[in-house]
Every structure is written in structure tokens, then in C-alpha cells.
Amino acid sequence: MTQIAFAGVGVDFGATTLFSDVSFTVAPGQRWGIVGRNGSGKTTLFRLLTGDLEPTRGSIARAPRLRVSLLEQHRDYGAATTVWEAAAGELAELLALEQSLVEQAANLAHDSSPRALAQYGEDLERFEREGGYAGLRGVELEAVQHRVDARRNRVAALVLEALQILAVAGQGLR
């Protein structure tokens, strides 16, 4: 199954052709890197991958529900206090929900009221629906309340999934 496919993609800026007739596919599990001089089109290529830019010609197909993130060279990390939070970017809300689930699970030992159980159930369903376990193919997990130590593995899998394609352009990350 192809995750991303470029077919005859080209990008022009005015009368200047940045690149033309670019074709490739990315399959699940593949890791790609893009290397080139400044101004050669690396960032443009990644903006095409994320959907932030449309090609002048050709087509780009993405697998349904595929998330592609671009870690900018110069980036505002906002309120991130850890490397995981900074790298997660768009997954910050999902990480906060996961942390809430861990806290709720611990609190259920003291408060197993219908209201607390209903809230935990709703949040757990939302976590699963939004891809909270998606990065753990083939790994069996016990319930969150029994495996708090598994949280780091889930976060790592989510971050790696979000950063399937990582470009370090220019001077790289600082």
C-alpha cells in the first residue's frame, strides 16, 4: 500500500521552474531523507508532501488518514517543555488527552463513581478514535491504568509516525 505518490510533479514560480517531472512513492515503513543545496527546492517538496502547497503540474496522492508533519528549520516551540512535546507538534492535544487518561486511571482507584467511569470511557474512546494507539501495530498493551510505563512507548510511536519524513535542511535543528 502506497502512503504517498508523486506523479510528474512540477513547481514553477513565475518564469522559474524549480523542478519538474518528479515521480516517486513512499511505502509504509520506509524512511526518506532529502539532501540538497539551499534553494534547490527541499522545503517546497516538503510543503507539497504536507499539502501546504499545490504543484504547478502533476499529481500527488496521499493515503486516507495519513498525517505528514514538517519540522521547520526555525520553529516556535510554543509552550513545549520537553523534546517529545516539541516534536509532537500537532499531536500535543492527543498527548494531553493521554496524560489525562493516566491521571483518571489512577483516580479511579479512589473514585469509581458512574460519572468518573463515564468520563474515562468517553476520553478513552476519543483517544482511540483519534489514533492514540495507531503507532503500536503488533504491540499488545494492557489497559492504561495497568501500564503507565507503556506511555513512553506510545508517545515515541506517535512521534515517529508523525515524523515519517523528516528533513533537516540548511543548518538543521537548534
N, CA and C atoms as an extended XYZ file, in Angstrom:
522
Properties=species:S:1:pos:R:3:atomname:S:1:resname:S:1:resid:I:1 pbc="F F F"
N         0.846       -1.180        0.000 N   MET     1
C         0.000        0.000        0.000 CA  MET     1
C         0.889        1.241        0.000 C   MET     1
N         0.649        2.132       -0.910 N   THR     2
C         1.416        3.365       -1.015 CA  THR     2
C         0.847        4.411       -0.077 C   THR     2
N         1.730        5.098        0.656 N   GLN     3
C         1.275        6.168        1.530 CA  GLN     3
C         1.246        7.503        0.805 C   GLN     3
N         2.259        7.744       -0.016 N   ILE     4
C         2.341        8.988       -0.785 CA  ILE     4
C         2.857        8.643       -2.169 C   ILE     4
N         2.250        9.259       -3.188 N   ALA     5
C         2.717        9.051       -4.560 CA  ALA     5
C         2.758       10.393       -5.285 C   ALA     5
N         3.905       10.719       -5.849 N   PHE     6
C         4.072       11.879       -6.710 CA  PHE     6
C         4.124       11.348       -8.140 C   PHE     6
N         3.388       11.978       -9.040 N   ALA     7
C         3.395       11.571      -10.452 CA  ALA     7
C         3.576       12.794      -11.331 C   ALA     7
N         4.753       12.936      -11.941 N   GLY     8
C         5.025       14.028      -12.862 CA  GLY     8
C         4.884       15.403      -12.246 C   GLY     8
N         5.234       15.535      -10.978 N   VAL     9
C         5.043       16.802      -10.255 CA  VAL     9
C         6.089       17.828      -10.678 C   VAL     9
N         5.621       19.044      -10.879 N   GLY    10
C         6.493       20.162      -11.186 CA  GLY    10
C         6.025       21.406      -10.464 C   GLY    10
N         6.973       22.287      -10.167 N   VAL    11
C         6.648       23.543       -9.493 CA  VAL    11
C         7.372       24.675      -10.202 C   VAL    11
N         6.589       25.681      -10.565 N   ASP    12
C         7.135       26.892      -11.167 CA  ASP    12
C         6.805       28.073      -10.278 C   ASP    12
N         7.741       28.987      -10.175 N   PHE    13
C         7.498       30.271       -9.522 CA  PHE    13
C         7.710       31.324      -10.589 C   PHE    13
N         6.609       31.803      -11.132 N   GLY    14
C         6.705       32.732      -12.264 CA  GLY    14
C         7.309       32.024      -13.447 C   GLY    14
N         8.351       32.615      -14.027 N   ALA    15
C         9.019       32.026      -15.186 CA  ALA    15
C        10.103       31.027      -14.780 C   ALA    15
N        10.327       30.873      -13.475 N   THR    16
C        11.379       29.984      -12.979 CA  THR    16
C        10.807       28.613      -12.629 C   THR    16
N        11.366       27.577      -13.218 N   THR    17
C        10.982       26.208      -12.891 CA  THR    17
C        11.911       25.720      -11.779 C   THR    17
N        11.323       25.404      -10.633 N   LEU    18
C        12.120       24.915       -9.511 CA  LEU    18
C        12.488       23.451       -9.728 C   LEU    18
N        11.499       22.626      -10.098 N   PHE    19
C        11.751       21.257      -10.517 CA  PHE    19
C        10.583       20.793      -11.356 C   PHE    19
N        10.829       19.721      -12.128 N   SER    20
C         9.766       19.210      -12.999 CA  SER    20
C         9.866       17.694      -13.108 C   SER    20
N         8.723       17.091      -13.432 N   ASP    21
C         8.613       15.654      -13.675 CA  ASP    21
C         9.174       14.798      -12.530 C   ASP    21
N         8.809       15.162      -11.298 N   VAL    22
C         9.233       14.394      -10.121 CA  VAL    22
C         8.191       13.312       -9.858 C   VAL    22
N         8.655       12.069       -9.806 N   SER    23
C         7.763       10.939       -9.536 CA  SER    23
C         8.424       10.006       -8.526 C   SER    23
N         7.691        9.626       -7.496 N   PHE    24
C         8.172        8.648       -6.527 CA  PHE    24
C         7.000        8.196       -5.665 C   PHE    24
N         7.206        7.095       -4.951 N   THR    25
C         6.209        6.612       -3.998 CA  THR    25
C         6.899        6.342       -2.669 C   THR    25
N         6.130        6.444       -1.601 N   VAL    26
C         6.612        6.118       -0.259 CA  VAL    26
C         5.691        5.039        0.290 C   VAL    26
N         6.276        3.907        0.627 N   ALA    27
C         5.511        2.784        1.167 CA  ALA    27
C         5.590        2.796        2.693 C   ALA    27
N         4.662        2.145        3.366 N   PRO    28
C         4.705        2.074        4.831 CA  PRO    28
C         6.046        1.526        5.321 C   PRO    28
N         6.572        2.152        6.349 N   GLY    29
C         7.822        1.703        6.943 CA  GLY    29
C         9.066        2.278        6.307 C   GLY    29
N         8.948        2.889        5.154 N   GLN    30
C        10.119        3.482        4.509 CA  GLN    30
C        10.476        4.801        5.179 C   GLN    30
N        11.747        5.110        5.190 N   ARG    31
C        12.239        6.379        5.702 CA  ARG    31
C        13.005        7.051        4.574 C   ARG    31
N        12.719        8.310        4.352 N   TRP    32
C        13.350        9.052        3.278 CA  TRP    32
C        14.028       10.284        3.841 C   TRP    32
N        15.095       10.690        3.198 N   GLY    33
C        15.747       11.951        3.513 CA  GLY    33
C        15.959       12.711        2.221 C   GLY    33
N        15.884       14.010        2.295 N   ILE    34
C        16.085       14.860        1.119 CA  ILE    34
C        17.307       15.726        1.392 C   ILE    34
N        18.262       15.664        0.500 N   VAL    35
C        19.505       16.410        0.657 CA  VAL    35
C        19.699       17.277       -0.574 C   VAL    35
N        20.114       18.516       -0.361 N   GLY    36
C        20.374       19.392       -1.496 CA  GLY    36
C        20.841       20.756       -1.032 C   GLY    36
N        21.332       21.521       -1.977 N   ARG    37
C        21.806       22.869       -1.678 CA  ARG    37
C        20.657       23.782       -1.305 C   ARG    37
N        20.985       24.885       -0.649 N   ASN    38
C        19.979       25.907       -0.355 CA  ASN    38
C        19.371       26.383       -1.675 C   ASN    38
N        18.048       26.508       -1.673 N   GLY    39
C        17.349       26.996       -2.848 CA  GLY    39
C        17.048       25.940       -3.890 C   GLY    39
N        17.371       24.686       -3.610 N   SER    40
C        17.150       23.631       -4.606 CA  SER    40
C        15.735       23.054       -4.580 C   SER    40
N        14.921       23.432       -3.576 N   GLY    41
C        13.529       23.008       -3.557 CA  GLY    41
C        13.155       22.018       -2.472 C   GLY    41
N        14.045       21.793       -1.503 N   LYS    42
C        13.737       20.826       -0.439 CA  LYS    42
C        12.497       21.233        0.351 C   LYS    42
N        12.439       22.459        0.798 N   THR    43
C        11.286       22.917        1.576 CA  THR    43
C        10.023       22.907        0.728 C   THR    43
N        10.140       23.291       -0.524 N   THR    44
C         8.986       23.252       -1.429 CA  THR    44
C         8.477       21.825       -1.569 C   THR    44
N         9.383       20.883       -1.715 N   LEU    45
C         8.993       19.483       -1.819 CA  LEU    45
C         8.231       19.041       -0.572 C   LEU    45
N         8.699       19.430        0.585 N   PHE    46
C         8.009       19.049        1.814 CA  PHE    46
C         6.678       19.769        1.986 C   PHE    46
N         6.587       20.975        1.515 N   ARG    47
C         5.292       21.667        1.555 CA  ARG    47
C         4.281       20.981        0.622 C   ARG    47
N         4.770       20.416       -0.449 N   LEU    48
C         3.900       19.613       -1.323 CA  LEU    48
C         3.446       18.347       -0.589 C   LEU    48
N         4.375       17.709        0.118 N   LEU    49
C         4.048       16.493        0.864 CA  LEU    49
C         2.984       16.734        1.930 C   LEU    49
N         3.086       17.861        2.619 N   THR    50
C         2.132       18.156        3.691 CA  THR    50
C         0.819       18.708        3.166 C   THR    50
N         0.786       19.109        1.901 N   GLY    51
C        -0.434       19.668        1.334 CA  GLY    51
C        -0.532       21.172        1.509 C   GLY    51
N         0.517       21.795        2.042 N   ASP    52
C         0.524       23.252        2.204 CA  ASP    52
C         0.722       23.975        0.875 C   ASP    52
N         1.186       23.260       -0.146 N   LEU    53
C         1.430       23.835       -1.465 CA  LEU    53
C         0.932       22.846       -2.516 C   LEU    53
N         0.343       23.349       -3.577 N   GLU    54
C        -0.127       22.510       -4.678 CA  GLU    54
C         0.889       22.599       -5.822 C   GLU    54
N         1.106       21.516       -6.537 N   PRO    55
C         2.058       21.558       -7.649 CA  PRO    55
C         1.509       22.355       -8.828 C   PRO    55
N         2.399       22.914       -9.626 N   THR    56
C         2.004       23.597      -10.855 CA  THR    56
C         1.457       22.581      -11.846 C   THR    56
N         2.059       21.394      -11.859 N   ARG    57
C         1.584       20.309      -12.726 CA  ARG    57
C         1.865       18.977      -12.041 C   ARG    57
N         1.196       17.948      -12.530 N   GLY    58
C         1.341       16.621      -11.951 CA  GLY    58
C         0.337       16.407      -10.832 C   GLY    58
N         0.451       15.258      -10.179 N   SER    59
C        -0.500       14.953       -9.108 CA  SER    59
C         0.203       14.327       -7.909 C   SER    59
N        -0.429       14.512       -6.755 N   ILE    60
C         0.072       13.958       -5.503 CA  ILE    60
C        -1.087       13.222       -4.844 C   ILE    60
N        -0.870       11.964       -4.504 N   ALA    61
C        -1.893       11.168       -3.824 CA  ALA    61
C        -1.371       10.779       -2.450 C   ALA    61
N        -2.237       10.911       -1.449 N   ARG    62
C        -1.891       10.541       -0.071 CA  ARG    62
C        -2.887        9.497        0.405 C   ARG    62
N        -2.418        8.528        1.181 N   ALA    63
C        -3.311        7.514        1.747 CA  ALA    63
C        -4.305        8.205        2.685 C   ALA    63
N        -5.531        7.695        2.735 N   PRO    64
C        -6.518        8.284        3.652 CA  PRO    64
C        -5.994        8.268        5.084 C   PRO    64
N        -6.294        9.322        5.821 N   ARG    65
C        -5.932        9.482        7.230 CA  ARG    65
C        -4.430        9.561        7.471 C   ARG    65
N        -3.636        9.745        6.416 N   LEU    66
C        -2.193        9.895        6.572 CA  LEU    66
C        -1.900       11.275        7.148 C   LEU    66
N        -1.022       11.323        8.135 N   ARG    67
C        -0.579       12.596        8.698 CA  ARG    67
C         0.878       12.788        8.325 C   ARG    67
N         1.184       13.933        7.741 N   VAL    68
C         2.557       14.281        7.384 CA  VAL    68
C         2.866       15.581        8.080 C   VAL    68
N         3.967       15.605        8.815 N   SER    69
C         4.372       16.810        9.534 CA  SER    69
C         5.711       17.284        9.014 C   SER    69
N         5.894       18.569        9.010 N   LEU    70
C         7.149       19.181        8.596 CA  LEU    70
C         7.726       19.900        9.797 C   LEU    70
N         8.892       19.488       10.216 N   LEU    71
C         9.577       20.138       11.323 CA  LEU    71
C        10.417       21.257       10.722 C   LEU    71
N         9.960       22.471       10.886 N   GLU    72
C        10.616       23.628       10.275 CA  GLU    72
C        12.017       23.825       10.844 C   GLU    72
N        12.892       24.396       10.024 N   GLN    73
C        14.251       24.668       10.460 CA  GLN    73
C        14.256       25.676       11.606 C   GLN    73
N        13.475       26.714       11.475 N   HIS    74
C        13.349       27.724       12.521 CA  HIS    74
C        11.922       27.625       13.012 C   HIS    74
N        11.752       27.151       14.227 N   ARG    75
C        10.417       26.814       14.696 CA  ARG    75
C        10.153       27.419       16.065 C   ARG    75
N         8.926       27.880       16.261 N   ASP    76
C         8.461       28.343       17.562 CA  ASP    76
C         7.891       27.128       18.283 C   ASP    76
N         8.477       26.761       19.394 N   TYR    77
C         8.041       25.577       20.118 CA  TYR    77
C         6.936       25.868       21.122 C   TYR    77
N         6.443       27.101       21.132 N   GLY    78
C         5.314       27.448       21.984 CA  GLY    78
C         5.544       27.079       23.430 C   GLY    78
N         4.579       26.396       24.018 N   ALA    79
C         4.643       26.049       25.441 CA  ALA    79
C         5.311       24.705       25.684 C   ALA    79
N         5.904       24.099       24.663 N   ALA    80
C         6.536       22.787       24.838 CA  ALA    80
C         7.634       22.871       25.887 C   ALA    80
N         7.632       21.899       26.788 N   THR    81
C         8.647       21.865       27.838 CA  THR    81
C         9.562       20.660       27.716 C   THR    81
N         9.246       19.746       26.799 N   THR    82
C        10.094       18.578       26.576 CA  THR    82
C        10.331       18.413       25.081 C   THR    82
N        11.347       17.637       24.737 N   VAL    83
C        11.624       17.354       23.328 CA  VAL    83
C        10.435       16.639       22.688 C   VAL    83
N         9.811       15.699       23.444 N   TRP    84
C         8.652       14.978       22.922 CA  TRP    84
C         7.531       15.942       22.557 C   TRP    84
N         7.242       16.899       23.430 N   GLU    85
C         6.167       17.861       23.160 CA  GLU    85
C         6.492       18.709       21.937 C   GLU    85
N         7.748       19.142       21.828 N   ALA    86
C         8.149       19.970       20.692 CA  ALA    86
C         8.055       19.193       19.390 C   ALA    86
N         8.516       17.946       19.392 N   ALA    87
C         8.484       17.137       18.180 CA  ALA    87
C         7.066       16.722       17.812 C   ALA    87
N         6.212       16.551       18.807 N   ALA    88
C         4.847       16.090       18.553 CA  ALA    88
C         4.022       17.130       17.817 C   ALA    88
N         4.278       18.414       18.068 N   GLY    89
C         3.562       19.462       17.358 CA  GLY    89
C         2.067       19.288       17.390 C   GLY    89
N         1.496       18.885       16.247 N   GLU    90
C         0.043       18.761       16.115 CA  GLU    90
C        -0.542       17.677       17.001 C   GLU    90
N         0.293       16.819       17.564 N   LEU    91
C        -0.212       15.759       18.433 CA  LEU    91
C        -0.282       16.191       19.892 C   LEU    91
N         0.002       17.455       20.176 N   ALA    92
C         0.021       17.932       21.557 CA  ALA    92
C        -1.307       17.684       22.265 C   ALA    92
N        -2.416       17.900       21.568 N   GLU    93
C        -3.725       17.684       22.187 CA  GLU    93
C        -3.932       16.211       22.525 C   GLU    93
N        -3.485       15.340       21.644 N   LEU    94
C        -3.602       13.900       21.896 CA  LEU    94
C        -2.714       13.488       23.072 C   LEU    94
N        -1.528       14.074       23.172 N   LEU    95
C        -0.648       13.784       24.308 CA  LEU    95
C        -1.269       14.262       25.617 C   LEU    95
N        -1.920       15.426       25.580 N   ALA    96
C        -2.595       15.931       26.786 CA  ALA    96
C        -3.741       15.009       27.174 C   ALA    96
N        -4.473       14.510       26.206 N   LEU    97
C        -5.559       13.570       26.488 CA  LEU    97
C        -4.989       12.293       27.092 C   LEU    97
N        -3.879       11.824       26.555 N   GLU    98
C        -3.254       10.622       27.100 CA  GLU    98
C        -2.852       10.834       28.562 C   GLU    98
N        -2.259       11.986       28.858 N   GLN    99
C        -1.867       12.280       30.241 CA  GLN    99
C        -3.097       12.331       31.141 C   GLN    99
N        -4.171       12.909       30.643 N   SER   100
C        -5.420       12.956       31.402 CA  SER   100
C        -5.932       11.545       31.683 C   SER   100
N        -5.820       10.648       30.717 N   LEU   101
C        -6.254        9.263       30.912 CA  LEU   101
C        -5.436        8.567       32.001 C   LEU   101
N        -4.142        8.820       32.012 N   VAL   102
C        -3.276        8.233       33.044 CA  VAL   102
C        -3.714        8.723       34.420 C   VAL   102
N        -3.965       10.025       34.527 N   GLU   103
C        -4.399       10.595       35.812 CA  GLU   103
C        -5.781       10.072       36.199 C   GLU   103
N        -6.698       10.000       35.239 N   GLN   104
C        -8.028        9.478       35.526 CA  GLN   104
C        -7.957        8.026       35.994 C   GLN   104
N        -7.090        7.231       35.355 N   ALA   105
C        -6.961        5.825       35.729 CA  ALA   105
C        -6.485        5.698       37.171 C   ALA   105
N        -5.538        6.526       37.562 N   ALA   106
C        -5.047        6.500       38.946 CA  ALA   106
C        -6.150        6.927       39.910 C   ALA   106
N        -6.941        7.922       39.524 N   ASN   107
C        -8.015        8.414       40.382 CA  ASN   107
C        -9.171        7.421       40.512 C   ASN   107
N        -9.327        6.537       39.519 N   LEU   108
C       -10.417        5.555       39.588 CA  LEU   108
C       -10.260        4.606       40.777 C   LEU   108
N        -9.052        4.467       41.298 N   ALA   109
C        -8.845        3.631       42.483 CA  ALA   109
C        -9.559        4.233       43.697 C   ALA   109
N        -9.770        5.555       43.676 N   HIS   110
C       -10.406        6.251       44.801 CA  HIS   110
C       -11.822        6.716       44.483 C   HIS   110
N       -12.102        6.911       43.196 N   ASP   111
C       -13.419        7.409       42.788 CA  ASP   111
C       -13.905        6.623       41.579 C   ASP   111
N       -14.699        5.612       41.823 N   SER   112
C       -15.234        4.810       40.718 CA  SER   112
C       -16.718        5.103       40.512 C   SER   112
N       -17.068        6.366       40.718 N   SER   113
C       -18.462        6.773       40.536 CA  SER   113
C       -18.859        6.642       39.074 C   SER   113
N       -20.155        6.524       38.792 N   PRO   114
C       -20.614        6.435       37.396 CA  PRO   114
C       -20.114        7.617       36.554 C   PRO   114
N       -20.069        8.807       37.148 N   ARG   115
C       -19.613        9.990       36.422 CA  ARG   115
C       -18.141        9.848       36.030 C   ARG   115
N       -17.289        9.413       36.985 N   ALA   116
C       -15.856        9.254       36.715 CA  ALA   116
C       -15.621        8.161       35.671 C   ALA   116
N       -16.350        7.048       35.801 N   LEU   117
C       -16.213        5.961       34.837 CA  LEU   117
C       -16.676        6.383       33.444 C   LEU   117
N       -17.772        7.148       33.382 N   ALA   118
C       -18.280        7.613       32.091 CA  ALA   118
C       -17.276        8.551       31.420 C   ALA   118
N       -16.689        9.466       32.193 N   GLN   119
C       -15.708       10.406       31.644 CA  GLN   119
C       -14.488        9.653       31.118 C   GLN   119
N       -14.007        8.690       31.908 N   TYR   120
C       -12.857        7.890       31.490 CA  TYR   120
C       -13.184        7.128       30.204 C   TYR   120
N       -14.355        6.528       30.142 N   GLY   121
C       -14.769        5.788       28.950 CA  GLY   121
C       -14.841        6.671       27.718 C   GLY   121
N       -15.435        7.859       27.871 N   GLU   122
C       -15.535        8.796       26.745 CA  GLU   122
C       -14.157        9.229       26.259 C   GLU   122
N       -13.279        9.564       27.209 N   ASP   123
C       -11.941       10.016       26.832 CA  ASP   123
C       -11.128        8.892       26.193 C   ASP   123
N       -11.268        7.673       26.710 N   LEU   124
C       -10.554        6.535       26.150 CA  LEU   124
C       -11.021        6.251       24.717 C   LEU   124
N       -12.330        6.341       24.473 N   GLU   125
C       -12.853        6.162       23.111 CA  GLU   125
C       -12.326        7.244       22.184 C   GLU   125
N       -12.290        8.480       22.649 N   ARG   126
C       -11.773        9.589       21.833 CA  ARG   126
C       -10.294        9.365       21.519 C   ARG   126
N        -9.530        8.934       22.535 N   PHE   127
C        -8.102        8.671       22.352 CA  PHE   127
C        -7.883        7.628       21.255 C   PHE   127
N        -8.644        6.557       21.304 N   GLU   128
C        -8.523        5.503       20.301 CA  GLU   128
C        -8.986        5.993       18.930 C   GLU   128
N       -10.107        6.717       18.882 N   ARG   129
C       -10.669        7.227       17.628 CA  ARG   129
C        -9.703        8.187       16.933 C   ARG   129
N        -8.959        8.973       17.721 N   GLU   130
C        -8.045        9.963       17.150 CA  GLU   130
C        -6.649        9.405       16.890 C   GLU   130
N        -6.497        8.081       17.029 N   GLY   131
C        -5.229        7.448       16.645 CA  GLY   131
C        -4.244        7.262       17.775 C   GLY   131
N        -4.695        7.294       19.019 N   GLY   132
C        -3.794        7.161       20.161 CA  GLY   132
C        -3.005        5.879       20.197 C   GLY   132
N        -3.559        4.807       19.653 N   TYR   133
C        -2.850        3.528       19.640 CA  TYR   133
C        -2.318        3.179       18.253 C   TYR   133
N        -2.484        4.050       17.289 N   ALA   134
C        -2.167        3.745       15.891 CA  ALA   134
C        -0.702        3.392       15.666 C   ALA   134
N         0.194        3.963       16.433 N   GLY   135
C         1.614        3.714       16.216 CA  GLY   135
C         2.111        2.425       16.825 C   GLY   135
N         1.234        1.610       17.392 N   LEU   136
C         1.688        0.428       18.113 CA  LEU   136
C         1.283       -0.864       17.448 C   LEU   136
N         1.340       -0.921       16.136 N   ARG   137
C         0.943       -2.136       15.429 CA  ARG   137
C         1.697       -3.335       15.981 C   ARG   137
N         0.959       -4.367       16.366 N   GLY   138
C         1.573       -5.606       16.802 CA  GLY   138
C         2.037       -5.629       18.246 C   GLY   138
N         1.889       -4.533       18.959 N   VAL   139
C         2.306       -4.490       20.358 CA  VAL   139
C         1.060       -4.590       21.220 C   VAL   139
N         1.025       -5.558       22.112 N   GLU   140
C        -0.132       -5.709       22.973 CA  GLU   140
C         0.045       -4.837       24.202 C   GLU   140
N        -1.000       -4.071       24.515 N   LEU   141
C        -0.968       -3.200       25.679 CA  LEU   141
C        -2.087       -3.582       26.623 C   LEU   141
N        -1.806       -3.561       27.905 N   GLU   142
C        -2.876       -3.704       28.880 CA  GLU   142
C        -3.549       -2.351       28.985 C   GLU   142
N        -4.604       -2.278       29.771 N   ALA   143
C        -5.320       -1.015       29.950 CA  ALA   143
C        -4.362        0.036       30.494 C   ALA   143
N        -4.639        1.295       30.185 N   VAL   144
C        -3.760        2.392       30.578 CA  VAL   144
C        -3.487        2.366       32.081 C   VAL   144
N        -4.522        2.089       32.903 N   GLN   145
C        -4.323        2.123       34.333 CA  GLN   145
C        -3.368        1.046       34.836 C   GLN   145
N        -3.134       -0.012       34.063 N   HIS   146
C        -2.228       -1.083       34.480 CA  HIS   146
C        -0.832       -0.940       33.893 C   HIS   146
N        -0.683       -0.095       32.883 N   ARG   147
C         0.611        0.004       32.214 CA  ARG   147
C         1.017        1.454       32.004 C   ARG   147
N         1.134        2.208       33.063 N   VAL   148
C         1.551        3.597       32.949 CA  VAL   148
C         2.925        3.683       32.292 C   VAL   148
N         3.767        2.666       32.521 N   ASP   149
C         5.100        2.669       31.922 CA  ASP   149
C         5.058        2.568       30.398 C   ASP   149
N         3.959        2.076       29.823 N   ALA   150
C         3.836        1.961       28.367 CA  ALA   150
C         3.621        3.318       27.713 C   ALA   150
N         3.298        4.341       28.506 N   ARG   151
C         3.030        5.670       27.960 CA  ARG   151
C         4.186        6.173       27.104 C   ARG   151
N         5.399        6.002       27.555 N   ARG   152
C         6.547        6.492       26.786 CA  ARG   152
C         6.635        5.804       25.430 C   ARG   152
N         6.362        4.515       25.381 N   ASN   153
C         6.399        3.795       24.107 CA  ASN   153
C         5.334        4.315       23.150 C   ASN   153
N         4.148        4.594       23.659 N   ARG   154
C         3.079        5.103       22.797 CA  ARG   154
C         3.439        6.475       22.259 C   ARG   154
N         3.984        7.339       23.128 N   VAL   155
C         4.370        8.678       22.695 CA  VAL   155
C         5.452        8.588       21.630 C   VAL   155
N         6.441        7.734       21.843 N   ALA   156
C         7.515        7.573       20.862 CA  ALA   156
C         6.966        7.099       19.527 C   ALA   156
N         6.059        6.139       19.547 N   ALA   157
C         5.476        5.623       18.305 CA  ALA   157
C         4.688        6.705       17.586 C   ALA   157
N         3.933        7.515       18.328 N   LEU   158
C         3.157        8.585       17.710 CA  LEU   158
C         4.063        9.633       17.084 C   LEU   158
N         5.136        9.990       17.794 N   VAL   159
C         6.053       10.992       17.263 CA  VAL   159
C         6.732       10.455       16.003 C   VAL   159
N         7.173        9.208       16.031 N   LEU   160
C         7.804        8.636       14.843 CA  LEU   160
C         6.837        8.572       13.671 C   LEU   160
N         5.577        8.254       13.939 N   GLU   161
C         4.589        8.212       12.871 CA  GLU   161
C         4.376        9.606       12.292 C   GLU   161
N         4.308       10.605       13.174 N   ALA   162
C         4.088       11.972       12.712 CA  ALA   162
C         5.276       12.500       11.929 C   ALA   162
N         6.449       11.974       12.206 N   LEU   163
C         7.658       12.442       11.539 CA  LEU   163
C         8.182       11.395       10.551 C   LEU   163
N         7.269       10.731        9.838 N   GLN   164
C         7.654        9.701        8.867 CA  GLN   164
C         8.733       10.232        7.923 C   GLN   164
N         8.572       11.460        7.549 N   ILE   165
C         9.516       12.048        6.606 CA  ILE   165
C        10.093       13.292        7.282 C   ILE   165
N        11.361       13.292        7.566 N   LEU   166
C        11.992       14.369        8.307 CA  LEU   166
C        13.119       14.968        7.479 C   LEU   166
N        13.059       16.246        7.281 N   ALA   167
C        14.125       16.893        6.526 CA  ALA   167
C        14.892       17.827        7.447 C   ALA   167
N        16.146       17.731        7.407 N   VAL   168
C        16.979       18.653        8.130 CA  VAL   168
C        17.709       19.464        7.068 C   VAL   168
N        17.213       20.668        6.827 N   ALA   169
C        17.744       21.493        5.748 CA  ALA   169
C        18.628       22.600        6.320 C   ALA   169
N        19.521       23.047        5.535 N   GLY   170
C        20.371       24.157        5.955 CA  GLY   170
C        21.209       23.762        7.146 C   GLY   170
N        21.080       24.535        8.222 N   GLN   171
C        21.888       24.300        9.412 CA  GLN   171
C        21.257       23.270       10.331 C   GLN   171
N        20.096       22.782       10.020 N   GLY   172
C        19.474       21.748       10.830 CA  GLY   172
C        18.733       22.312       12.013 C   GLY   172
N        18.448       21.434       12.989 N   LEU   173
C        17.680       21.808       14.164 CA  LEU   173
C        18.585       22.445       15.196 C   LEU   173
N        18.043       23.381       15.937 N   ARG   174
C        18.815       24.025       17.016 CA  ARG   174
C        18.059       23.937       18.279 C   ARG   174
